[in-house]
Amino acid sequence: MDILIGLQWGDEGKGKIIDLIGSDYDIIARFNGGANAGHSIYHEGKRITLKLLPSGIFYPRIKNIIGTGVVIDPLALQTEVEQLQSIISDTEIINRILISEKAHLVLPTYKYWDMYLEESSQYRTIGTTKNGIAPTYSNKILRQNVRAGISFPKISKPMFSKF
């Protein structure tokens, strides 16, 4: 078994290396990060930027895992899948993606909160991409976030009683 892990944030070539060697593997996984950055791949002469999807998505036999540590913007993921399907004539792309039920979701309000914090003079900024990644990770740490596999329990009795 081989494992390639990038230990730094930013552009260190993780995606490009995985793209070069990925066809030799059965599973390609992302274990952290979000849709705030990405890497470009040339597939059949077309430039494609992946932000959430692992590089193994181009190979029909490879399972692509979006792991627990990834914060998923559902709309960004949907857009990325749709763009790939329009470029690649493979409608089965979605069947090659496995998403951890424990992966946390980037909610639309987190983007606004991220923008507010970055642009406010009242807060020390960290230079985010304003995609809601920082608030999502903050809420993940606080154990107050929505996860990909959330299911709401059936309510057997009313939540509020009449006074």
N, CA, C and O of each residue as an XYZ file, in Angstrom:
652
protein
N       0.847     -1.170      0.000
C       0.000      0.000      0.000
C       0.891      1.230      0.000
O       1.880      1.291      0.729
N       0.532      2.217     -0.828
C       1.242      3.481     -0.895
C       0.319      4.586     -0.426
O      -0.885      4.557     -0.679
N       0.897      5.560      0.261
C       0.135      6.720      0.695
C       0.964      7.956      0.365
O       2.142      8.033      0.714
N       0.349      8.913     -0.302
C       0.986     10.188     -0.598
C       0.217     11.254      0.152
O      -0.979     11.438     -0.070
N       0.897     11.953      1.032
C       0.248     12.982      1.835
C       1.002     14.290      1.654
O       2.227     14.337      1.772
N       0.262     15.340      1.369
C       0.838     16.674      1.348
C       0.747     17.244      2.743
O      -0.331     17.257      3.337
N       1.834     17.706      3.265
C       1.850     18.189      4.644
C       1.815     19.706      4.757
O       2.014     20.255      5.841
N       1.567     20.375      3.653
C       1.538     21.829      3.698
C       0.273     22.337      3.033
O      -0.342     21.659      2.210
N      -0.094     23.547      3.413
C      -1.187     24.205      2.726
C      -0.635     24.843      1.476
O       0.560     25.122      1.380
N      -1.498     25.070      0.534
C      -1.085     25.787     -0.657
C      -0.552     24.866     -1.734
O      -0.690     23.645     -1.675
N       0.051     25.487     -2.699
C       0.500     24.770     -3.884
C       1.830     24.074     -3.633
O       2.888     24.702     -3.651
N       1.761     22.802     -3.404
C       2.983     22.003     -3.274
C       2.992     20.867     -4.284
O       3.889     20.023     -4.266
N       2.001     20.841     -5.163
C       1.978     19.873     -6.244
C       1.290     18.555     -5.937
O       1.447     17.594     -6.690
N       0.525     18.484     -4.839
C      -0.152     17.238     -4.465
C      -1.024     16.708     -5.589
O      -0.899     15.550     -5.988
N      -1.909     17.556     -6.100
C      -2.850     17.128     -7.131
C      -2.170     16.701     -8.417
O      -2.590     15.741     -9.063
N      -1.137     17.405     -8.779
C      -0.435     17.069    -10.021
C       0.274     15.711     -9.907
O       0.280     14.930    -10.859
N       0.861     15.439     -8.757
C       1.521     14.148     -8.544
C       0.494     13.025     -8.579
O       0.701     12.004     -9.235
N      -0.612     13.219     -7.873
C      -1.667     12.199     -7.858
C      -2.186     11.957     -9.267
O      -2.440     10.814     -9.648
N      -2.344     13.018    -10.037
C      -2.803     12.863    -11.410
C      -1.825     12.025    -12.232
O      -2.242     11.216    -13.061
N      -0.541     12.217    -12.006
C       0.468     11.471    -12.767
C       0.519      9.989    -12.412
O       0.737      9.149    -13.286
N       0.317      9.659    -11.130
C       0.458      8.259    -10.703
C      -0.875      7.586    -10.393
O      -0.918      6.380    -10.150
N      -1.977      8.365    -10.400
C      -3.272      7.872     -9.947
C      -3.840      6.675    -10.676
O      -4.568      5.880    -10.082
N      -3.526      6.533    -11.938
C      -4.130      5.442    -12.707
C      -3.666      4.066    -12.230
O      -4.256      3.052    -12.604
N      -2.630      4.022    -11.419
C      -2.115      2.753    -10.904
C      -2.813      2.299     -9.618
O      -2.470      1.248     -9.076
N      -3.775      3.061     -9.127
C      -4.373      2.776     -7.826
C      -5.865      2.494     -7.939
O      -6.495      2.813     -8.947
N      -6.420      1.893     -6.894
C      -7.851      1.575     -6.843
C      -8.655      2.660     -6.138
O      -9.841      2.842     -6.414
N      -8.008      3.374     -5.233
C      -8.685      4.395     -4.433
C      -7.829      5.653     -4.406
O      -6.619      5.594     -4.192
N      -8.476      6.786     -4.626
C      -7.837      8.087     -4.465
C      -8.729      8.850     -3.491
O      -9.943      8.912     -3.682
N      -8.140      9.428     -2.456
C      -8.935     10.083     -1.420
C      -8.416     11.480     -1.119
O      -7.216     11.748     -1.168
N      -9.357     12.356     -0.807
C      -9.028     13.663     -0.226
C      -9.382     13.545      1.235
O     -10.456     13.051      1.577
N      -8.493     13.992      2.103
C      -8.784     13.850      3.523
C      -9.008     15.183      4.227
O      -9.443     15.199      5.378
N      -8.720     16.303      3.562
C      -8.972     17.600      4.181
C      -9.113     18.668      3.109
O      -8.979     18.393      1.917
N      -9.384     19.877      3.545
C      -9.508     21.001      2.626
C     -10.933     21.221      2.175
O     -11.868     20.558      2.624
N     -11.068     22.173      1.273
C     -12.386     22.518      0.760
C     -12.269     23.067     -0.646
O     -11.259     22.876     -1.323
N     -13.316     23.753     -1.076
C     -13.368     24.264     -2.450
C     -12.709     25.631     -2.588
O     -12.995     26.372     -3.528
N     -11.835     25.959     -1.659
C     -11.182     27.267     -1.716
C      -9.955     27.286     -2.614
O      -9.478     28.365     -2.966
N      -9.449     26.170     -2.982
C      -8.280     26.088     -3.864
C      -8.478     24.889     -4.776
O      -9.439     24.137     -4.617
N      -7.611     24.716     -5.690
C      -7.741     23.578     -6.585
C      -6.482     23.385     -7.393
O      -5.508     24.124     -7.256
N      -6.522     22.396     -8.220
C      -5.390     22.186     -9.108
C      -5.915     21.871    -10.509
O      -6.976     21.274    -10.685
N      -5.138     22.291    -11.480
C      -5.535     22.093    -12.872
C      -4.907     20.836    -13.432
O      -3.747     20.518    -13.171
N      -5.704     20.139    -14.204
C      -5.275     18.904    -14.841
C      -5.612     19.027    -16.321
O      -6.641     19.592    -16.692
N      -4.750     18.503    -17.143
C      -5.059     18.441    -18.571
C      -5.479     17.017    -18.871
O      -4.693     16.078    -18.749
N      -6.742     16.876    -19.268
C      -7.302     15.571    -19.581
C      -7.796     15.616    -21.017
O      -8.679     16.400    -21.366
N      -7.209     14.762    -21.838
C      -7.545     14.716    -23.266
C      -7.465     16.104    -23.900
O      -8.315     16.489    -24.702
N      -6.421     16.845    -23.518
C      -6.175     18.162    -24.094
C      -7.010     19.290    -23.524
O      -6.892     20.429    -23.973
N      -7.853     18.996    -22.541
C      -8.702     20.018    -21.947
C      -8.230     20.317    -20.529
O      -7.928     19.409    -19.754
N      -8.173     21.604    -20.205
C      -7.763     22.016    -18.855
C      -8.976     21.940    -17.929
O     -10.012     22.550    -18.192
N      -8.832     21.190    -16.855
C      -9.913     20.995    -15.891
C      -9.363     21.316    -14.510
O      -8.293     20.834    -14.137
N     -10.091     22.129    -13.749
C      -9.674     22.456    -12.389
C     -10.534     21.688    -11.406
O     -11.760     21.800    -11.419
N      -9.887     20.908    -10.554
C     -10.575     20.158     -9.509
C     -10.377     20.875     -8.180
O      -9.264     21.272     -7.837
N     -11.462     21.037     -7.440
C     -11.376     21.674     -6.134
C     -11.767     20.708     -5.027
O     -11.112     20.654     -3.986
N     -12.818     19.955     -5.242
C     -13.283     18.993     -4.240
C     -13.067     17.546     -4.655
O     -12.808     16.687     -3.812
N     -13.169     17.281     -5.922
C     -13.054     15.908     -6.404
C     -11.602     15.451     -6.447
O     -10.726     16.205     -6.871
N     -11.343     14.226     -6.013
C     -10.000     13.660     -6.146
C      -9.637     13.438     -7.613
O     -10.517     13.294     -8.462
N      -8.355     13.412     -7.900
C      -7.857     13.268     -9.274
C      -8.198     11.937     -9.920
O      -8.130     11.816    -11.143
N      -8.557     10.951     -9.144
C      -8.903      9.652     -9.705
C     -10.234      9.634    -10.429
O     -10.616      8.614    -11.003
N     -10.938     10.746    -10.407
C     -12.265     10.824    -11.003
C     -12.256     10.553    -12.501
O     -13.294     10.215    -13.070
N     -11.115     10.693    -13.143
C     -11.019     10.478    -14.585
C     -10.943      9.004    -14.967
O     -11.067      8.659    -16.143
N     -10.743      8.139    -13.988
C     -10.552      6.720    -14.266
C     -11.769      5.931    -13.788
O     -12.059      5.924    -12.592
N     -12.485      5.268    -14.691
C     -13.728      4.576    -14.336
C     -13.587      3.524    -13.237
O     -14.550      3.291    -12.506
N     -12.455      2.894    -13.093
C     -12.326      1.820    -12.105
C     -11.913      2.319    -10.714
O     -11.925      1.542     -9.759
N     -11.553      3.588    -10.586
C     -11.060      4.121     -9.316
C     -12.211      4.676     -8.485
O     -13.063      5.405     -8.993
N     -12.227      4.323     -7.201
C     -13.167      4.915     -6.246
C     -12.522      6.174     -5.698
O     -11.349      6.163     -5.326
N     -13.270      7.243     -5.645
C     -12.791      8.540     -5.199
C     -13.486      8.909     -3.903
O     -14.706      9.067     -3.861
N     -12.700      9.043     -2.848
C     -13.260      9.289     -1.525
C     -13.068     10.749     -1.138
O     -11.970     11.298     -1.230
N     -14.156     11.357     -0.706
C     -14.101     12.681     -0.091
C     -14.267     12.401      1.400
O     -15.354     12.055      1.862
N     -13.189     12.554      2.132
C     -13.114     12.075      3.505
C     -13.668     13.005      4.563
O     -14.145     14.104      4.278
N     -13.590     12.532      5.781
C     -14.128     13.194      6.958
C     -13.582     14.601      7.156
O     -14.314     15.484      7.604
N     -12.336     14.826      6.838
C     -11.718     16.128      7.066
C     -11.994     17.166      6.005
O     -11.598     18.322      6.149
N     -12.671     16.768      4.934
C     -12.991     17.719      3.861
C     -14.253     18.473      4.248
O     -15.212     17.881      4.744
N     -14.248     19.793      4.016
C     -15.465     20.574      4.217
C     -16.061     20.807      2.834
O     -15.423     21.383      1.953
N     -17.289     20.348      2.666
C     -17.911     20.269      1.349
C     -18.939     21.374      1.152
O     -19.895     21.503      1.918
N     -18.724     22.154      0.125
C     -19.743     23.105     -0.322
C     -20.591     22.328     -1.327
O     -20.129     22.068     -2.438
N     -21.819     21.950     -0.967
C     -22.633     21.120     -1.859
C     -22.842     21.725     -3.239
O     -22.854     21.002     -4.235
N     -23.005     23.037     -3.311
C     -23.211     23.680     -4.610
C     -21.935     23.643     -5.450
O     -21.994     23.437     -6.662
N     -20.794     23.841     -4.812
C     -19.518     23.767     -5.525
C     -19.272     22.347     -6.030
O     -18.781     22.152     -7.141
N     -19.615     21.362     -5.209
C     -19.450     19.965     -5.616
C     -20.358     19.642     -6.799
O     -19.925     19.009     -7.762
N     -21.602     20.072     -6.729
C     -22.541     19.833     -7.825
C     -22.038     20.489     -9.111
O     -22.077     19.876    -10.177
N     -21.573     21.715     -9.015
C     -21.053     22.432    -10.184
C     -19.853     21.705    -10.772
O     -19.742     21.561    -11.989
N     -18.959     21.251     -9.910
C     -17.761     20.545    -10.374
C     -18.123     19.248    -11.099
O     -17.558     18.944    -12.149
N     -19.048     18.498    -10.548
C     -19.490     17.247    -11.183
C     -20.153     17.550    -12.527
O     -19.871     16.881    -13.521
N     -21.026     18.544    -12.563
C     -21.711     18.893    -13.811
C     -20.735     19.366    -14.878
O     -20.889     19.024    -16.051
N     -19.734     20.144    -14.489
C     -18.726     20.592    -15.456
C     -17.946     19.414    -16.017
O     -17.673     19.350    -17.216
N     -17.590     18.481    -15.136
C     -16.882     17.290    -15.613
C     -17.738     16.478    -16.563
O     -17.249     16.005    -17.590
N     -19.003     16.312    -16.235
C     -19.894     15.534    -17.092
C     -20.089     16.194    -18.450
O     -20.345     15.505    -19.437
N     -19.974     17.521    -18.514
C     -20.117     18.200    -19.800
C     -18.846     18.078    -20.649
O     -18.900     18.187    -21.874
N     -17.727     17.856    -20.003
C     -16.445     17.729    -20.715
C     -16.149     16.279    -21.067
O     -15.667     15.970    -22.157
N     -16.449     15.402    -20.123
C     -16.187     13.968    -20.305
C     -17.522     13.293    -20.596
O     -18.501     13.524    -19.886
N     -17.569     12.488    -21.599
C     -18.828     11.843    -21.974
C     -19.108     10.612    -21.119
O     -19.542      9.577    -21.625
N     -18.857     10.734    -19.838
C     -19.071      9.627    -18.907
C     -20.107     10.065    -17.882
O     -19.811     10.879    -17.007
N     -21.295      9.541    -17.983
C     -22.363      9.936    -17.070
C     -22.293      9.201    -15.739
O     -23.093      9.473    -14.843
N     -21.360      8.284    -15.596
C     -21.252      7.493    -14.370
C     -20.278      8.095    -13.362
O     -19.924      7.432    -12.387
N     -19.843      9.323    -13.573
C     -18.883      9.970    -12.673
C     -19.381      9.925    -11.238
O     -18.617      9.608    -10.327
N     -20.632     10.233    -11.030
C     -21.202     10.304     -9.684
C     -21.091      8.964     -8.946
O     -20.991      8.946     -7.719
N     -21.106      7.853     -9.674
C     -21.015      6.531     -9.055
C     -19.605      6.196     -8.575
O     -19.411      5.203     -7.873
N     -18.634      7.002     -8.940
C     -17.247      6.767     -8.518
C     -16.868      7.609     -7.307
O     -15.718      7.589     -6.869
N     -17.837      8.350     -6.762
C     -17.561      9.248     -5.639
C     -18.182      8.682     -4.369
O     -19.369      8.358     -4.335
N     -17.373      8.569     -3.336
C     -17.850      8.163     -2.013
C     -17.586      9.330     -1.064
O     -16.462      9.824     -0.973
N     -18.620      9.762     -0.365
C     -18.495     10.899      0.545
C     -18.698     10.413      1.968
O     -19.687      9.745      2.271
N     -17.758     10.750      2.837
C     -17.886     10.387      4.239
C     -19.115     11.054      4.838
O     -19.364     12.237      4.610
N     -19.871     10.294      5.596
C     -21.032     10.856      6.279
C     -20.620     11.875      7.324
O     -21.433     12.700      7.744
N     -19.363     11.826      7.749
C     -18.879     12.744      8.779
C     -18.226     14.001      8.211
O     -17.776     14.860      8.970
N     -18.171     14.118      6.883
C     -17.637     15.334      6.274
C     -18.602     16.484      6.569
O     -19.819     16.325      6.485
N     -18.048     17.620      6.907
C     -18.868     18.773      7.265
C     -19.220     19.600      6.034
O     -18.461     19.660      5.066
N     -20.395     20.241      6.092
C     -20.898     21.012      4.963
C     -20.652     22.509      5.151
O     -20.803     23.048      6.247
N     -20.276     23.157      4.068
C     -20.156     24.611      4.040
C     -21.551     25.145      3.734
O     -22.082     24.924      2.645
N     -22.131     25.836      4.680
C     -23.466     26.392      4.487
C     -23.358     27.754      3.804
O     -22.361     28.454      3.980
N     -24.368     28.134      3.031
C     -24.307     29.424      2.322
C     -24.049     30.609      3.241
O     -23.356     31.548      2.850
N     -24.586     30.586      4.444
C     -24.386     31.705      5.372
C     -22.925     31.834      5.803
O     -22.485     32.923      6.171
N     -22.171     30.736      5.762
C     -20.764     30.789      6.170
C     -19.943     31.663      5.233
O     -18.976     32.292      5.662
N     -20.312     31.708      3.973
C     -19.598     32.559      3.017
C     -19.781     34.031      3.384
O     -18.831     34.812      3.346
N     -21.012     34.399      3.738
C     -21.274     35.780      4.132
C     -20.548     36.131      5.426
O     -19.983     37.217      5.552
N     -20.563     35.226      6.366
C     -19.859     35.433      7.632
C     -18.360     35.571      7.389
O     -17.706     36.428      7.983
N     -17.828     34.741      6.528
C     -16.417     34.785      6.163
C     -16.068     36.141      5.545
O     -15.057     36.742      5.908
N     -16.890     36.624      4.622
C     -16.665     37.928      3.987
C     -16.715     39.053      5.020
O     -15.881     39.958      5.022
N     -17.709     38.970      5.889
C     -17.857     40.001      6.923
C     -16.615     40.058      7.804
O     -16.073     41.136      8.048
N     -16.170     38.917      8.277
C     -15.002     38.891      9.167
C     -13.745     39.391      8.460
O     -12.941     40.109      9.054
N     -13.578     39.019      7.211
C     -12.385     39.429      6.463
C     -12.376     40.926      6.156
O     -11.312     41.543      6.085
N     -13.556     41.505      5.975
C     -13.636     42.910      5.581
C     -13.863     43.859      6.750
O     -13.777     45.076      6.587
N     -14.151     43.313      7.926
C     -14.428     44.140      9.096
C     -13.132     44.607      9.757
O     -12.172     43.847      9.881
N     -13.127     45.851     10.170
C     -11.955     46.380     10.887
C     -11.948     45.933     12.350
O     -10.958     46.131     13.054
N     -13.035     45.341     12.803
C     -13.138     44.909     14.196
C     -12.486     43.556     14.456
O     -12.283     43.180     15.610
N     -12.160     42.827     13.406
C     -11.609     41.487     13.561
C     -10.249     41.394     12.885
O     -10.001     42.011     11.849
N      -9.397     40.623     13.489
C      -8.091     40.343     12.879
C      -8.314     39.329     11.754
O      -8.886     38.265     11.990
N      -7.880     39.637     10.567
C      -8.122     38.755      9.438
C      -6.970     37.770      9.257
O      -5.850     37.996      9.714
N      -7.284     36.678      8.578
C      -6.255     35.670      8.296
C      -6.059     35.471      6.800
O      -5.263     34.632      6.380
N      -6.784     36.243      5.997
C      -6.617     36.159      4.554
C      -7.286     34.955      3.928
O      -6.670     34.246      3.132
N      -8.543     34.713      4.279
C      -9.251     33.571      3.698
C      -9.671     33.883      2.266
O      -9.544     35.017      1.804
N     -10.161     32.885      1.585
C     -10.660     33.061      0.221
C     -12.134     33.467      0.218
O     -12.732     33.623     -0.846
N     -12.706     33.634      1.375
C     -14.102     34.064      1.553
C     -15.091     33.051      0.985
O     -16.169     33.421      0.520
N     -14.721     31.784      1.023
C     -15.596     30.711      0.551
C     -16.290     29.969      1.686
O     -16.923     28.938      1.452
N     -16.182     30.477      2.907
C     -16.856     29.852      4.034
C     -16.095     28.699      4.660
O     -16.633     28.003      5.521
N     -14.864     28.484      4.248
C     -14.082     27.361      4.761
C     -13.746     27.552      6.243
O     -13.921     26.636      7.046
N     -13.262     28.744      6.600
C     -12.862     29.002      7.990
C     -14.032     28.852      8.963
O     -13.885     28.174      9.980
N     -15.200     29.468      8.686
C     -16.320     29.266      9.597
C     -16.766     27.800      9.680
O     -17.214     27.346     10.733
N     -16.646     27.075      8.589
C     -17.031     25.662      8.611
C     -16.106     24.877      9.530
O     -16.570     24.093     10.358
N     -14.804     25.083      9.389
C     -13.857     24.397     10.270
C     -14.038     24.836     11.722
O     -13.907     24.025     12.639
N     -14.337     26.117     11.932
C     -14.578     26.592     13.299
C     -15.752     25.860     13.925
O     -15.671     25.406     15.067
N     -16.843     25.746     13.179
C     -18.021     25.047     13.698
C     -17.791     23.551     13.814
O     -18.386     22.897     14.670
N     -16.943     23.009     12.972
C     -16.594     21.592     13.090
C     -15.890     21.349     14.426
O     -16.210     20.402     15.145
N     -14.937     22.208     14.745
C     -14.199     22.074     15.996
C     -15.127     22.218     17.194
O     -14.963     21.532     18.202
N     -16.095     23.109     17.078
C     -17.067     23.318     18.155
C     -18.136     22.224     18.211
O     -18.968     22.209     19.118
N     -18.107     21.313     17.239
C     -19.103     20.239     17.118
C     -20.514     20.795     16.964
O     -21.472     20.279     17.539
N     -20.616     21.868     16.166
C     -21.898     22.532     15.974
C     -22.262     22.640     14.499
O     -23.030     23.525     14.121
N     -21.742     21.786     13.684
C     -21.937     21.939     12.248
C     -22.792     20.817     11.670
O     -22.994     19.776     12.296
N     -23.280     21.055     10.476
C     -24.050     20.056      9.745
C     -23.073     19.187      8.962
O     -22.136     19.688      8.343
N     -23.305     17.881      8.999
C     -22.437     16.955      8.284
C     -23.180     16.340      7.104
O     -24.408     16.386      7.035
N     -22.429     15.773      6.191
C     -22.995     15.212      4.966
C     -24.005     14.100      5.231
O     -24.979     13.971      4.490
N     -23.797     13.309      6.254
C     -24.670     12.173      6.519
C     -25.719     12.427      7.564
O     -26.212     11.490      8.191
N     -26.070     13.676      7.762
C     -27.033     13.977      8.815
C     -28.415     13.435      8.449
O     -28.861     13.526      7.305
N     -29.052     12.887      9.426
C     -30.446     12.500      9.239
C     -31.198     13.005     10.462
O     -30.698     12.942     11.585
N     -32.374     13.492     10.232
C     -33.151     14.037     11.323
C     -34.044     12.941     11.890
O     -34.734     12.244     11.146
N     -34.026     12.797     13.198
C     -34.850     11.735     13.794
C     -36.333     12.027     13.630
O     -36.755     13.182     13.583
N     -37.110     10.961     13.545
C     -38.559     11.123     13.489
C     -39.016     11.574     14.866
O     -38.552     11.071     15.890
N     -39.912     12.508     14.871
C     -40.413     13.034     16.147
C     -41.687     12.276     16.481
O     -42.681     12.349     15.759
N     -41.638     11.551     17.585
C     -42.802     10.754     17.961
C     -43.818     11.560     18.763
O     -44.989     11.188     18.845
N     -43.373     12.654     19.348
C     -44.302     13.511     20.055
C     -43.955     14.962     19.731
O     -42.828     15.241     19.323
N     -44.873     15.868     19.897
C     -44.590     17.272     19.566
C     -43.404     17.783     20.359
O     -43.218     17.419     21.521
N     -42.600     18.630     19.727
C     -41.436     19.190     20.406
C     -41.835     20.179     21.492
O     -41.150     20.309     22.507
N     -42.947     20.877     21.274
C     -43.391     21.872     22.229
C     -44.757     21.477     22.760
O     -45.640     21.078     22.000
N     -44.917     21.588     24.026
C     -46.237     21.292     24.597
C     -47.027     22.602     24.715
O     -46.464     23.695     24.787
N     -48.325     22.446     24.731
C     -49.170     23.640     24.875
C     -49.151     24.061     26.312
O     -49.103     23.234     27.223
N     -49.190     25.383     26.511
C     -49.180     25.898     27.891
C     -50.573     25.852     28.470
O     -50.776     26.241     29.620
